[in-house]
């Protein structure tokens, strides 16, 4: 097989796309292994395309230890924001900085500290898994024992041992996605920006990747761009929602769930017909809704009220034939739809 030792990179060496061998240029990346306490600071960030505002005056900071779920509907400005955070796209106005380094003047230094998994991560299909990861490590400036150590680490962490000698084109979407994650980790970056990191993985693989992200977040910043709401509650400790280029929500997943009408609601199902009229009269119950299709009865609490104990006492006292009792965490789909379709007004972002 011909040697494919070249790639198309951003100025700082971040692999965003690959060129065919005959068109590629060899880059030498200086590896700096010293760690830092990275903090991302975004101020009044905007990006316009031919009069269309894709990102509109975003301001936020992200610190180590935070796993940020960056959510939004299609066309919300998520990908544009990610490209500006990585230095791949220049803002129309505003700034991105890491500690005291400005992306506008010191992009190379910043990009060397970033691991990026773009959607549809670029791979050389005719390489084996090991050849590709070895190539990326070399492009990243890793050599000798350090390169061997980092390759072994990411291969073990992402569980690629069984496919190292197989050609990438032969592998499933799930394996290809894990290879993309491995290349983002190989140089031990301070900042990880991951676009749909569990896309195409089976439940066991999702669990492994989420555990890996949690472990990495102890000393790194992790930003996950996703449309999968389950990902937010499963792995993130902070949620940012963008719509129409504006930041509409910034808070914890728990705070997001608390905005749901279903938060702390109680859903019941009965094994046979019974008189349920008294449920609506329980103190703290704001409304009772019966699903005629499933037979589920949902009791919605008044704002700030907890009704579980009162409902249990009522069921016990009247010996109601309950065969299912569920306390709702909150339905994120409803909250997401509400937030992303509302009109932009002052104070929409919750701190």
C-alpha positions, 0 to 999 in steps of 0.5 A: 500500500502506498504511504499516506503521510499527509493531511489537510490541516488548520493552521494549528494542526487540527485535522478537519479534512483529508486530501488525496496523497498526490495533493497533500502537503506534509506539515511538521507539528511541534508537540507541546506536552505541558498542561494548562488550566484552560478556560474558554471565553466567548464574548459577543460572538457573531457570524454573518453570511451574505446578510444572514446572521447565523450566530448572534452575539453569543457570550459565555465561558466554559471551565475545566470539569464542565461537560457542556451539551450544546443543543439546537435544532437544525440551522440554529448555528451550532456547527458555525459556533463550533467552527469559530471555537476551533478557529476554522471559521473567522467571526464577523465580530466578537472574540474567542480566547483560551486563558490569555490566548486570543484565537484571532492572534494565536490560533496555532497555539490554541488549536494544538490544544484542541481535539475535534471530532467533526460530524463524519470525521475524515478517515483514509478508508484504505488504511488499517485502523492502526496505520491511520491512528499512527499517521494522525499521531505523527501529524500531531507531532508525537514521536517515539515512546510518547507516540507508542504510549498515546496510541496504546492509551486511545486504542484501549480507551476506545476499544479498538484492539480487535480491529487494528489490522482491518481496513477502515472501509470494512468497518461499521459506522460505529467502529468508524465513529470510534476511530474518529474519537480516538484521533481526537484524543491521541495528542491528549488535548485540553479541550475536546469538541465532539460532534455527536460522539455516540452516533451509531454506537450500540448501548454498551459502546455508548456507555463506554464512551460516556464513561470515558468522557466523564473521566476526561472531563476531570481535567479537560473541557468537553463540549458535545454538540448533539441533537440527542436529548438523552445525551444531555442527561446521561453525560453532561453537567451543563446545557446550552441551547441555541436557536436562531443564532441566539443563546436561549438557555444556559444551565444544568440538565436538572434545571432544564428538566425543572422547566418541564410541566411534567417535572415531579408529576405523578403518572399512575396506571390501574389494573382495573376500573376504579373511582379516581375522581378524588385524585384531582382533589389531593392537596398540591395537585394542579391538574389531572389528565387521563390518557384515553389510549393508554389509560395512564392518569397523570397528576400535575403538581402546583408550581413548587409543590411535591405531591408524591407522599399525598398521592401514595397516602390517597392510594393506600387509603382508598385501596386503589388498584394501581399497577404502575406508579411513576414520578416524572423527571421532566420531558425534555422534548417538550422543553426543547421545543418550547425554548427553541420556538419561542420568540427571542426576548430579553432575559431568555438565558437562565444563569 
